[in-house]
Amino acid sequence: MDLFKLIKLQEIDKRIMELESLKGDIPEQVESLRDKLAIIQHNLATSANEFETAKKLHRNTEMDIKLFTDKLNKYKEQLYSVRTNKEYDAITSEIENLEKKIDEIEIQGVEALENEEKYSLEVAQYESQQSEVKQFLTKKEFELQEKLDESAAEQQILNNQRQELVSGIERRDLSNYDRISRGRDGIALAEIHNYVCNACFATIPAQTVVEVRKMERLIYCETCGRILVAFNNVAEQPVEIN
């Protein structure tokens, strides 16, 4: 078991976290904008479909009104040539039915026209929102790529170093390190200073400090659970553990 390998691993992981922090909240902004764009595009497609449906219905009502109006006019002309009351009553009934039908279709036409105008406005609004979000998203994606490009080379070196380092660490020790790191914001090790854990500032018993200074096995802080490390003199410290 080599604690110094874990110390070096912590050093690498801290630098990787620093590189990640340089990106700030840009990744979250990009993800949020992508989600927002997806919602807008869904709403746009829905409104566009409703617009086409209303437009088609409006067009059909206009055609139906013309068709029934032509029939109505023909029946009205026939009134002047009827010979019997029965014929007159029949034609009058047809006229009344057609007038009622035309009224109903006109109401449908008005509703269709209102929906057509409504969804036309929605489509224009969503198209504007889509254009705005796309423009902002492109800007943020460019900013993110710039940040990634700036740290790409160092990130690759660190990843290679980490991969090589973990291959030489016992699986159980590495598992403990990873578990603690996940639960403690990426910091799995804590150095002892003056019988105090410098991560949580808990007092460490003298006997425990003696064992930790041997650097022979993993010893954990009873308060924060981090792996404790210590050095006999400052000069031999390979890294600074925070």
Secondary structure, 3 states (H helix, E strand, C coil): CCHHHHHHHHHHHHHHHHHHHHCCCHHHHHHHHHHHHHHHHHHHHHHHHHHHHHHHHHHHHHHHHHHHHHHHHHHHHHHHHCCCHHHHHHHHHHHHHHHHHHHHHHHHHHHHHHHHHHHHHHHHHHHHHHHHHHHHHHHHHHHHHHHHHHHHHHHHHHHHHHHHHHCCCCHHHHHHHHHHHHHCCCCCEEEEECCEECCCCCECCHHHHHHHHHCCCCCECCCCCCEEECCCCHHHCCCCCC
